[in-house]
């Protein structure tokens, strides 16, 4: 049986902490099992607080001593923290605790990764280090002393005293405890420097394990590019003398923005042409930018409470998307973001895990690091920028940085700076933060004489989180494409405020085709009844890159649904339009490669479910395979020419130009291999001098059943590189036939290099299984059982990773009764596990209660 149900925390019940922390001093005497942490914290009563209870969070701590103003104090301790009597005046709390980093497998607080000490304190990990008011609105300056027999001893801020096995650090900027960081170990630094716009020199270091020095250069350049971009675009200058990044093998997240000491999952920072794909390089560039941008949007201005998490994460995701758009292809980035949003956030909004961008309650905050908070939160920022314009947006941001520097802010604070600078009333717009669900906007059109009438109707399906959703402010960017393929109305943005609104456009010569929701100007589902001919017209002529891609995507979805439901043939007009796009050398190769992508099998399942039909994953898989065969056949005269034309002969660079060419060439290779077998894939594998080409060749060979020898060769070549081996594990599951997916994953768990305690390796196998739609939802139910078995095994070791993997079950209501019952059985079995973590309990309870 489980522990008692975890306590629910409510936004409406927020109260400030009863005391202000003026200064923190910490001393660490490092030991794998008996690390001693001494704290000296200066408190004073908070005049704005009504609750004067002195409560310090603390979990898994062995309290050695505690004093107030030098005198021993009697404490009342629970599993969550301690209380004690305190004076109604300023006082100094001192305590000493002992912790066990080596056995901290949850990877929260201070833990060890292959002999290296590191921390992860967001959201509530600091309480596993020492007793403290572990909440984001408690901000203070920190002085940290680290003692240990390690060559490198790091913490936040600037070093003020260094000797052998002893370093003292001072962070002059007040910060909440979740931004505390400490790293100690045998590390080597890849060093550089950056000169800020005011002329200050900042020393930069990327610390890695010995042997990884050759994978640091790209990360360092990405950091410097991020620093320069934030100065140029937002006017934000870095504010310490030192910026350190550390690569850690065992890390639950991608990276963490601790002030001056970013800690990264190794997969999110280490890169070389031989071991990393183009997608790896782009991801690393974006994550480094994201964590650096947090210096201002997250660190200098943090969130008052965890309900405001989107305030730092949504804004910073938006900023890193801007950065990537400037560094690479803006249209490709926008389309990629929307693909990700629809794949991850839309199902969340439409299922049992639905919650507003700013939730009203939670039991375990770790479960709200979600696509809704991050990706939908970023979309809300984008809409706000659209509504107020570029000038209004940056003027509001300047006021935000000035007004709230050093604050723990709220969504109300954020919106107020926009109202104050632009004069707009954003009270209705605020519903984007308080309502769950994806709005659906239906558009109906009529054309008479020279006038086009567009009638928009918005509706958000009710959910448990938002039972009575109200109309929202929705910016709709639209244009018109004339019968001759020319644009007759350039992009304009109309604002929907009411449930139904009518837009009229006059003085038109002939009926145009409306191009609506250009650039995906709002995170909605658009219902537009266009004919196949109209969509083919947009595919051929739309000047908006997103809507041109969307037209092709919609035609592909319709073709796939036709194959699934009645074996229909694919419309020649769509195929010809697609050929016109991919053979157009004036278009970015990366964009052309995206045009060849098909809707995901999960997306097709959701489309069928929304139409009132139980999707058959096997039929969806078969239809997708048929569609790819059709593409290979229809485009056969162009495949080899496009493959050859997009080969890169220059030395490898992970830039947009080369990456785009490799992307298009590998899209061609996929179709060629499907039609002709793996001969060309084998040639590319043998000649590859970079991981992008090698892995693409391997994947295509596996896909057609001719990759066994390549897999063995790949393992022999890369068995000592942990990040490349993650690719090897994941690829086999992703490319398995549906009936073999669960068995492949199970076989890989028996491999000597499988380590379920390492989040990257666990996700490589089971993340791949969960994303293999037809394999995970195979009628046998074997994948459900296998995943449940391993989640039960992992939960007592790493609750965070376990809880996040539970989301694989969130779409269970889409499927037939047999699959539903199988999933419900496995969810109930996990929930019946003794001492199940509160992280996993909350996630599965919400899924189960759908």
Secondary structure, 3 states (H helix, E strand, C coil): CCCCCCCCEEHHHCCCCCEEEEEEEEEEECCCCCEEEEEEEEEEECCCCCCCCCEEECCCCEEEEEEECCEECCCEECCCEEECCCCCCCEEEEEEEEECHHHCCCCCEEEEECCEEEEECCCCCHHHCCCECCCCCCEEEEEEEEECCCCEEEECCEEEEEECCEEEEEEEEEEEHHHCCEEEECEEEEEEEEECCCCCEEEEEEEEECCCHHHCHHHHHHHHHHHHHHHHHHCCCCCCCEEEEEEECCCCCCEECCCCEEEEEHHHCCCCCCCCCHHHHHHHHHHHHHHHHCCCECCCEEECCHHHHHHHHHHHHHHHHHHHHHHCCHHHHHHHHHHHHHHHHHHHHCCCCCCCCCCCEECCHHHHCCHHHHHHHHHHHHHHHHHHHHHHHHHHHHHHHHHHCCCEECHHHHHHHHHHHHCCCCCCCCHHHHCCCCEEEEEEEEEECCEEEEEEEEEECCCCCCCCCCCCCEEEEEEEECCCCCEEEEEEEEEECCCEEEEEECCCCCCCEEEECHHHCCCCEEEECCCHHHHHHHHHHCCCHHHHHHHHHHHHHHHHHHHHHHCCCCCHHHHHHHHHHHCCCCCCHHHHHHHCCCCCHHHHHHHHHHCCCCCCHHHHHHHHHHHHHHHHHHCHHHHHHHHHHCCCCCCCCCCHHHHHHHHHHHHHHHHHHHHHCCHHHHHHHHHCCCHHHHHHHHHHHHHCCCCHHHHHHHHHHHCCCHHHHHHHHHHHHHCCCHHHHHHHHHHHHCCCCCCCCCHHHHHHHHHHHHHCHHHHCCCCCHHHHHHHHHHHHHHCCCHHHHHHHHHHHCCHHHCCHHHHHHHHHHHHHHHCCCCCCHHHHHHHHHHHCC
